[in-house]
Amino acid sequence: MGKLVVIKIGEGSFELGFPVTLYIGDEGDRFHTSFDGQLPAFAQIPSIYTTWQSEYRHFINYSRINKRAEDLIKNLNEWLNSETFRPRKEKFLNKVNTEDTVRVIIQTENPLLRRLPWYLCDLFEVDTKAEVAISLPNYEKPSQLLKPQPKVRVLGILGECAHPNTSIPIDTDPDKQFWERLTDAEPIFLEKPTLPELTKKLWDEQGWDILFFAGHSSSNPDATTGTMDIKPGENLTIPDLKLALKKAIEGGLQLAIFNACDGLGLAKNLAELNIPQIIVMREPILDPVAQKFLEYFLKAFSSGQSLYLAVREAREKLQGLEKEYPCASWLPVICQNPTEVPFKWSQLFTNKLIINPSLVEEIIAAGAKDEFFLFKEPNSCDLPKIVVVGTSVVGKSSLVNALFGGRDVVRVSSVPQDDEQTVEENWAGLFKIIDSVSYDEFREQEVEISIKCADVVVQLWDINAIRRNDLLLYQLITKNEKPCITAINKCEQYAPDERQIIIHKYKNVMSSIFIEISVKAKENLSQLVSLIIKELPIELQSIAIEKIASLEKIYQCRKVCKQIILETQMQADVMISYLMNEPNLLTELQKLHIIMVEKIEQQYIKLVLLKNNTTEPLKKLYTMQYSYSRIKKT
């Protein structure tokens, strides 16, 4: 099981000490344990770090760099083993199993604490699956609208190809090649772009998943700001790109990678815009080290490792370069928005798998029945649970019925019902849709029970009247940390521009994943189903996608069947006169007719699903069935 540990270091100093709160919880759940503690005064750490930093940046004497590094780690461990903090450290070790995958977030504003190589402390050394990130103490959940794309979209910025002070060349071609080798990625590179060129690309309506920079960058001494060198004498800052970057984050930007020198200032500025994750280098990095890090990281990440373990693996592999490049493994660090759960590479393009909306519309039109029972569990509790919640009279029950093609799955009423009950129904063998009772302060506990059992929650809002209870219900969903889609109903009553004005007012108090729908006009219902599938946990999503592939074959089969009927009618007409004089064949045809009227499509479907794509047996059966019908009329 994964663990999340947050070490929040409050305001203080190395001369006076720092207050510390340690939070421990299971990944994806609320914290179940917290401890308060104190890191005591340890005034020598800043000077020890500055001495190491000076030796490292001048890069003259390798043995002295390594000696200063050993001194720093020794003193850092001594600080963490102090009497006021050691009890917290021991409780941490007791709560975390060595087999657990552990994400540790050091939450602090202090610039030196953000630079320290925390992952080299013996506090984390015992766990081979732990990786340490940093974060700011103040953050918000980003408001993001995820747009389906067939591949991971990467915007690459290739900056100045020489260090401005040393003129040492920087070769960005290998970085570019590493991205281009990824078959699931669509990298687009801008070489030494102007501010207008880069701004225009960031505003691209298709959105971006990853922002990448290679070249030279730097931060001011306290790492509160940073710059990217684009051309000789020309650099860019995050504030220069603020509005464009906010737009890119709203459009789904998940990760920024600055594979360049001294990026903590850039990370701080970008973290203030609430991007989910950033990877930067704590200190200056030489070109061969930066290239190897990117190569190792992309290989691990695109092969299925989590973001944290991929960074850890790449960072540890850099140790193999340390005889030539001291402290190379110290440099990469993740900057995390604590409101976000890190994604896996496969989730980026799996979540962007385009589900054929026409197929979903056909399933809805057919009543969303699991009519072929292909999936063996039409009543199974193992099906994912999609809970539809909302306040009274927002159209919740009407939405559920509409998703089942107008079938009266649940009772619809224009007034609140005292005897309202939770209803669940199997949707095409893919998942169960659960229509929860309407939310109000008297039924909160009943609604929360439904939410707790959900794999995905769909909260329905009425665009005409977003009320206090709608906001309280959303708070209840977020408290239970469930994936949530906000579906805004009755949008047919407004023009698109008017809708956007209304919705914009509530963006900060509803799910970042929202969709405008109209139950009455049947608008965007198939897109809502696609969103539900994309928000399922990855293991359930994979199963659902496999089932959709089978359903797509079934509906393709139906179209083929209809075409075959047309093609075989003429053949059947020719056979009628012959069959009239052959009573044995006519009797046989009658038997086939009785069997095949209801089963003929299923027979063909089985042939297709078994990858036997011949239609000849089906044509013969249809010909005989049609012939019998004509003879019977004659």
Secondary structure, DSSP 8 states (H G I E B T S, - for coil): -EEEEEEEE-S-BTTTBEEEEEEEEETTS-EEEEEEEEE---THHHHHHHHHHHHHHHT--HHHHHHHHHHHHHHHHHHHTSTTTHHHHHHHHHHS-TTSEEEEEEE---HHHHHS-GGGSHHHHT-TTEEEEEE-S------------SSEEEEEEE--SB-TTT--B---HHHHHHHHT-TTEEEEEEES--HHHHHHHHT-TT--SEEEEESEEEE-TTSS-EEEEEETTEEE-TGGGHHHHHHHHHTT--EEEEESS--HHHHHHHHTTT-SEEEEESS---HHHHHHHHHHHHHHHHTT-BHHHHHHHHHHHGGGGTTTSTTGGGSEEEEE-TTS---BHHHHHHTT----HHHHHHHHHTTS--TT-TTS-TT-TTS-EEEEEEBTTSSHHHHHHHHTTT--SS---SS--TT---EEEEETTTEEEEE---B-TTSHHHHHHHHHT-SEEEEEEETT---HHHHHHHHHHHHTT--EEEEEE-GGGS-HHHHHHHHHHTGGGS-SSEEE-BTTTTBSHHHHHHHHHHHS-HHHHHHHHHHHHHHHHHHHHHHHHHHHHHHHHHHHHHHHHHHHT-HHHHHHHHHHHHHHHHHHHHHHHHHHHTT----HHHHHHHHHHHHHHHHHH-
